[in-house]
Amino acid sequence: MKTIRRNLTTLVLIALFAPPRVLALSPQTSPAAPANSPSSQTKAQQAPVSGTDPLAPLLAQAQGALDRKDFAAAIPLLEKIASAKPDDALPRFELGFAYSGLGKNPQAIAEYRQAISLDPKLAPAHLNLGIALLHSDSDPAAAAESFRRAAELLPGEGRPIYLLGEALEGSGKRSEAIEQYRAAAVLMPKDDAILFALARALLADGKSADAESGFRQLLALQPDSAPARLGLAESLLRRQKTAEAVDLFGDYLQKVPDDRHARFERAVALQDLNRFDECLEELDRLDQGQAPAAESLKLRGSIYLQQKKWPEAGASFEKALSASPDDAQLHFWMGQTKMGLHDYAAAENELRRSLALAPANSDALRQLVGVYYLAGQYEATLSTLDLLAQRETPAPLDWFFRALSCDKLGRKPEAAAAYQKFLELDRGQRPDQEFQAQARLKLLLRELGRGSRK
């Protein structure tokens, strides 16, 4: 039976790191400033802090507030400094940094842009502007341009290239993003965030073999990385390496037991392997302490259906249908369940409802054939077989049910012809039905005066 289809397009992978931090501030105030802090040229342009400088107290207070991450206190001080030095880009940059620290992206963006207008080569301002734009979720294309400019100003550094990839991916340009991630990985081959972003993008782009390789590379560097383990499991599912994926999901869930999506994915994979009891155990863990979701009930019911546990299947499908009353597959499965319970009237209703929601579903039409035959409605069986024959070439069993129905209705010539057609097509696939067909055909031919079939 067909399992519930996964929706890997909605895959959520946990980030390895927090979002990229904005850069450290003016180099003269932080001996450990990173390499991509404002350039030495900017330092040379910065007015020296001396005892005679009237701004010295403000500068000291502002820097102290920034060091303490007291961004609210730093802002009015930096505004006074910026007013006193209208041609200096650095106070504007630091104001942007402070606003970023407070999560006020619009103000931060305005300050970074002002800093860039004063010093177009101030690489950290371009970088932080891109980060602010990226975090605003409003203009990833503009963020990409900022990161592109930062990368030009900081040749040989991987971080701006990686962030450019993030912005391009956010703009829907995944192929270009993958190129940037690859370039960043060349410069920073052991950077977890870059390797993860590359593997994740490859997986989303349908390059599951490359994604698998990327996640394995990341796990070689970080054996305890839960996100890499999850990404590898998803890659393996795409490559139909289901058994290995199940094990990796299990390892991942040991580390992140509250990831309901991953737990459901593991349950689906277990069903694909026909490991039904383990699948049900996984669903029990998933539903522990809360009402089961419709998809969980649907999966549980499908397992009971395959195990022919009709009452359990019916209970699961009934709950699932209360949450998803227009799910054609649920109605189809409920029809099969009612058929197993010999409730043919209910089975007919469910199958007709499934067909109303999904008219092209020939499986529901074929199931109706069995329902009508078992209910003794032979005319309805034949009319349904006629409808099915309009869609597809009749299968051997279709001819068998046609023969049985005609036989029950006393339409002997049609029954004999249908039995004959079944035997010609089946060719030993169904010995029991062939024995029955041969016996009835022999008798019908004798009654019709045509002699015995050799």
N, C-alpha and C positions, 0 to 999 in steps of 0.2 A: 504494500500500500504506500501511497505517496506521503512522505513526511511533511511536516510544516516547513514552509520555506523560510530560510533565514533572511534577515534583512541586514546584510552586512554594510549597506550604504549608511546605516545609522550607527555604525561602530563608534564607540567612545573609548579612546585610549587615555589613560591617566598620564598627565605631564610628568616628565622626569624632574623638572625644576620649576620654581616659581617663575612668573613672567620676567623678562630681562629687566634688571635695575637700570634706572637712569644713572648717568655717569657721576663720578665724584666732581666736586667743584674746583675752584681755582687752585692750581697746583701749589701756590706758595703757602696755602693753608693746610695742606695734607701731604706729608712726606711720602706716604705710600700711595699717591694718586696713580691710577692705572695708566697704561701706555696710551690709551685713547682719550686722555684728558686734553683740555685746551693746549694748543701748541706752544712751543717755547717762544714763538714770535708773539703770541698773545701775552705771555708772561712778561716779555720785554715791554709791551705796551702798557701793562698794568702800572698804575702810579705807585711808587714805593710807599710802603707804610712806615711812617717815621713819627717821631714825637711832635714834629712841627706840622704834620698834616692834620688839618681840621677834621678830616673824615676818619682819622685813625680810630677814635672810640667807636664810631658807627661800624667800621669794618670789623673791629674786634668783636663787638656784640653780635653782629650778623653771623660772623664765622662761628662763634660759640653756639649760637642758636642752631645753625645748620649741623654742627658736629653732634649736638644733642638730639637732632632730628625734630627740633621744635620749630617746624616750618611756619606755623602761624605767627610766632614771634619774629622770625627772620624776615617776613615779607615787608612790613612797614619800614624796617631798617634798610632793606635792599632798595625799596622804592625811593627813599631819600638819597641813597648813594647814586642810583640811576638818574635821578633828577639833577644831581650835582655833576654828573659825568654823562651828559647826553650822547656823546660820541663813542662811549666805551661799550663794547659788546658784552663784556664779561658780567656786569651786574644784571643785564637782561637775561643772560643765560642762567645765572644763579636764581633769578626770580622764577624762571621757567622750572628749574629744578625744584624749588620750594613748592610751587603750585602742583607739580607732579607728585611730590610727597604727600600732598593733601588730597590727591585724587581729583583735582580740579583741572581736567584736561583742556577745556576751552581756553582758560587763562594761561595754562602752560604753553599751549600751541601758539597763542598770540605772542608770548614773551620769546619763545625760541625763534619765531619768525622775525621779530624785531632784532634779536641778536644777529641773525643771519644777514639782515639788511645792513647792519653795521659792519659785519665781518663775514663776507661770503665764504671764507675759507675756514671758518670755525667748525671743524669736523664734529666735535661733540654736540654742537647745536643741531646739526643736520641729523645726527644719530638719535638724539633725544626727541627731536620733532617727529621723526618717523615712529618712534616707540609710542609717543602720545597719540599720534594719528591712528596707529594700529590698535591701541587700547580703546580708542573711542568707537571702534567698530563702524565708523561712518565713511571712511575714505581710505581703504587699503591701497588704492592706486596711487594716491598722493604720498602715502607712507612709503611705497616702493620707490618713488622718485627721491625721497629724502635719503633712504638707505643707499640708493645707487650713488648719490652724490657723496655720502659718507665713505663708501667703499673707494671711490676715486681719490678722496683726500687721505685715505688710510690704506695705501696699497700694501698687500701682504698680510692684512689682518682678516681673520676669518669671520669675526662676529658680525660686522656690517653685511657681509655676503649672506650669512645665515639668516639675518633678519630680513634681508631683501627677499630671500626665498619664502619666509613666512608671509610677507606682504603680498607677494605674487600669488601664493596659494590662496590667500584670503580674497584675492581679486578673481579667482577662478582660473588662473593661468598655471595649472599644476605642472605641465611639462616644463615650463620655464622655471618654476620653483625647484623642480628636481635638479635641473642644471645648476642652479645656485647652491643647493644643498651639497651636490657632489663637489663643486668648487670649494666650498667651505670645508668639507671633509678632507680634502687634499691638504689644506693649510692647517687644519686642527683634527688630525686623524683619530684622536682619542677623546674628543669632546662628546660626551653622552648626549647632550641636547641636539647636536647636529646629526649624529648617527640615528637618533630616534626619529627626528623630523624627516630625514631622508627615507628611512624604512617605512614610516607611516604613510608618507606621500606615495611611495611606490605601491604599497598595498591598496591605497585608495584609487590609484591609477590602473589597477588590474594587473600589475606586474608582480604577481604573487611569488614567483621564484626569486626574483631580485629582492623582494621584501623579506622573504625567508632568510636569504643570505645576510641581509642587513641586520635583522634581529639576532641572528646567531652571532654575528660579529660583536654586537652590543653586549650580548650575554657573556661572550668570552672576556670582555673587559669588566663587566659588572654581573657576575654570576647570580647575585641576589636581586637583580632588578625585576620587580614585579611587572612593570609596564612592558619591558622587553619580552618577558615570558608570555604575557597576554598577546602582544603583537605577533609573536612567533606562532602561538596557537591559532590565531585567526588566519595567518598566512597558510598554515598547514591545512586548515579546513578548506581554503580556496583550492588547494592542490589535491584535495581528496585524500589526504594522509590523516584519516579521521582518528585512528587508534592513537597515534602519537599526539594529536591535538587534544584528545580527551585527557591524556596524562598531564600535559602541560597546563590545561585548564585546572586540573586538580591541584597541581603545585601552586599555581597562581592563587587559587581560592583559599589555600592554606594561609597565604599572606594577606589577602584582601577578601575576607569572608563575606563582606556586605555588598559585593558587586553582583547585583541581581541579574544584570544583563549577561555577564559571563557565566553565571550559574545556569541560566536558562539555555545559553548556547551549548554548554556542556551536556545538559539534559537532551537537547535535540541531537547532538552528536552520538550520545549513547543509544538513542532510539535508532539512528541510522545504522548502528552496529548490531542491532537486535538484542542489545543488553537491556532488556525491558525492566528488570527488577532494579538495576542500578539507576536507570532513568527515573523510576518512580521514587527511589530514595532521594535523588537529587531534587526532584520536585517537592518532596516533603520538606527538605531543608529550605527551599526557596519560599514555600508558603508558610513556614513556621511563624506563628505569632501574628499573622495578618490574613485578610481575606485573599484567596487566590485570584490572580489576574486572569482575564479571559484567555490569553494565550497559554497560560499554564494549564487551565482547565481543558483547553482544546488539545494540548499535547497529551495530557493525562488520559483523556477520553479516547484518543487515537490508539494509545497503547492497550487500553482495556478492549478496544474493538478488535485489535489484532490478536489478543489473547482470548477472544470470544467470551469475555466477561460482560455479558449484555447488561445486567442491572447497573454495574459500576460505570460502564460506558454511558448509559442513558443518564445517570445522575450527573456525571461530569458535563455532558453536552447540554443538558437542561440549564445548568448554571451558566455555562458559557453563552448560551443563546439569550439568556436574560440580559447579558451585557452587550452582546453583538447579534441582535435579532436579524440583521440583514447579511449575515455571513453565509454565502451559498455553500461553502464546503462544510460548515457545521450542520446545515440542514441535510446535506447529502449523507454525512456520517450518521446523523440521527436517524435518517431513513434506513440505513443499513442495520443500525442497532434495533430499531423497531421490527425490522424483518427477522432478525435473529430471535426476537422475543415473540415472534408469530403474531404480532399486532399489525396485520397487513393494511388495515384502513389508515392507521397512523403513519405507517411507512409510506403509503401512497401520498398522503398529505405533505410529508416532509420532502419527499423527492420532487413533487410538483412545485413546492416552494423553492427548492434549490434550482429547478429549471427556470422558474420565473425570474430569479435573480441572476442566473447565468445560463441563458438559453442555449449556448453553444456546447454545454457540457453533455457530451454523448454518454459519459459514464452513468449519469443520473438516469438517462433514458433507458440504457441497458439494464440498470437495476430495476427499473419499473417493469420490465419484461418479466423478471423473476418474481416480483411481487404479485403481478396479475396472475401468473401461472399458478403460484402456490395458493392464491386465494380462489382459484377455480374460475377466474374470469378469462376464458379462453379467447373470446372475441376481442377483448381489450388487449390481450397478449399479442394477437395477430396485428391489430391496428398499430400498436406500439412498435412492433417489428417492422412494419411498413414505413413508419416515420424514421426509424433508425436506418433502414436501407436507403432512404433518400439522402442520407449524410455520408454513408460509407459502405464499402462492399461488405455484405453479410459474412460474419465469421462462422466457423463450423458449428459453434454452440447456438448461434442464431437459427441455423437450419434445424438443429435438433429441437429447439423449443417450438419452432414453427411446425415441425412434424408432429410433436406431441399434442400441440393445441388442435391442429387439424384432425388428428386421430380422435381426440376427445369429443370433437364436434361432429364426428362421423363423416368428415370430408376425406374419404379414403384415397381418391386419386391424388389430391394435393399432399396428403400425409405421406403416401408412398414416394412421390417425387422429392419431398423434403428429406425423408430418410435417406434416399439414394444420394442426394447432394451432400448430406452430412458425411456419409461414409466415403464419398469420393475425396472430400476435403480433409477429413480428420486424419486419415492414414495412420491409425494406431496410436494416436496421442491420448485417447480416452478409451481404454479397453472396456470399461463397464458400460459406457453409453453406446459404444459400438456393438457390444453383445446385445443390448436391448434393441438397438435400431435394426440389426440384422434379423432378430427374431420377429419383430413386428413387420418388417418389410416382407419377409418370406410369407407371413400369414396374409398380409394385405394383397400381395400379388396373386396368391392362390384364390382369395375371395374375388379379386377383380378378373380372374380367369386368364392371367398372363403367365402362369407357370412359376416355377421356383427360380430364385436368383442364385446363380452359381457363384 
